[in-house]
Amino acid sequence: MTPQELQAKTGEVIGVSDWFHVTQERINMFADATGDHQFIHIDEEKAKMTPFGGTIAHGFLTLSLLPVLGAMTEGARMDGVKMGVNYGGNKTRFISPVRAGKRVRSHTKLLELVEKRPGQWQQTNEVTIEIEGEDKPALICEWITMLFV
């Protein structure tokens, strides 16, 4: 759709992703990549003794799923985008931990689409990552992307 058609959807949910399985293997790989080997993420026996009852994904692992969840989303998109670049985030809140083995999906609401210069658009979305079967989401954030057309 044209930028103007997408702008008309400001305030609306413009996409919901497919479900994504957060495995213990992925959590372990994220721990290795970041050096964060806290037992709550990687030691299944010790983690059973916590209020979570098992291992949980790192909050930053959940946040880092935004690109893959975005790629798994059917919804309103601007035509002719050659490249999208992460610009940053606002108001990121980790609401509930994602337990190993759970599935998550994203809900994306368009907050703003502004042309910064010809061919360059700044898109701000509110992204909520839902945990299957849970009442509270894993996280809510405003995510900003620069789109080049």
N, C-alpha and C positions, 0 to 999 in steps of 0.2 A: 504494500500500500504506500501511498505517497506520504511524505512527512506530515502534510496537513491532515490527511485522513487519520494518521496515527495520533496526532495532537488532539483530535476530536475525541479520542478515547481516554483522555486524562481523567484520572479518578476511577477508572474501571480496571477490573482484573483482565489482563490481556493474555494470560496463559497459565496453564497448570501442567506441570511435567508428568512424565511417567514415574512410576515408583522405582527407587534405587535401593539396592540391598547393601547395607553397611556391615561388612563381614569383619570377623576378628582378624583375618589376614590383612585386610586393608588398614585396620587400626594399627596393627603391628608395623606395617610398612610406613605409615605416617609417623609412628614413634621413631623408627630408624631414620627417616628423612629429617626430622626436626630435633632429634636428640632428647625428646621428652618421653622417657621410659617410666614415668610414674606408675606405680603398681595398679592404680585404678583403671589404667588402659590396657595393661598387658599381662597381668598376673590373675588368671581366672579364679584361682583358689582364694587368694587374699581378697579379691574384689567381691567375692560372695559374702564376706563379712561386713561389707559396707551397707549403708541404706539403699544403695542401688541394686544390690543382690547379684552383681556381676560386673563385667568390664563395660566401660562406656567409651564412646568416641571422644577424642579431643574436641573441644569447642572449635578450634581453628580447623580441624578436619571437616567438621560440619560446614563451616563457612567456605572452605575450599571446594565444596561440592557445587557451588553456584555455577561455574562454567559447564559442568557435565549435566546438571539439572536443566540449565538453559538450553543446551543442545538437545535435550530430550523433551522440549516443550513445543507443542503445536500452539500457535496463537498469532496475534497481530504482530507483524514485523514490517519494517520499512524496506521497500524495494531498493535494489541497487547498492546495498551496503558491501563495500569491498573489504572492510576491516572494522572490527570493534576492539577497543582497548580499555581495560579496566582503568578507571579514573580515581575511584576511591569509594569509601562508604561513610555513612552517617548513622548514628543512633543504633549501632549493632548491639543487640541484646541476646545473650544465651539464656533462654527461658527454661528449657528442660534438656537433660542429657539424653543422648541417643545410645541406647544399649546395643551391644554387639548382637548382630543377627536381625536387627529391626530394619524396616524399610522406611524411607523418607521420600517426600516429593515437595516441589516448590509451587507456590502460588505467587504470581507476579502481577502487581498493580502498578500501572503507569502513573507517576506523580508529576512528571514534567518532561517536556521535549523542547529544547531550545536550540536554534541555529546559532552557533558561536562565530562562524565565518562561512563563506560559501563552501558547501560540500562537507562541512563538519558540524555534527549535531551532538549535543549532550543530552543523554537520556537518563533520568532518575526514576528508579523503580523502588517500590516497597516490596521486598521479597520475604515471604514467610515460608519456613521449612517445617512442614508437618511431619509428625511421626505417626505411622500407621497404628491405629488402635489407641492412641493417646489423646487426652483432652487438651493438653497444652502443646504448643509448637516447640520445636527445638530452638529455633531462633527467628528473630525478626530484625531486618535491617533495611536501610535505604542504600541501594547500590547504584553507583553512577558509572556509565559507560560512554566513551566517546565513539561515535559512529562516523565513519568516513565513506562518503558516497561519490 
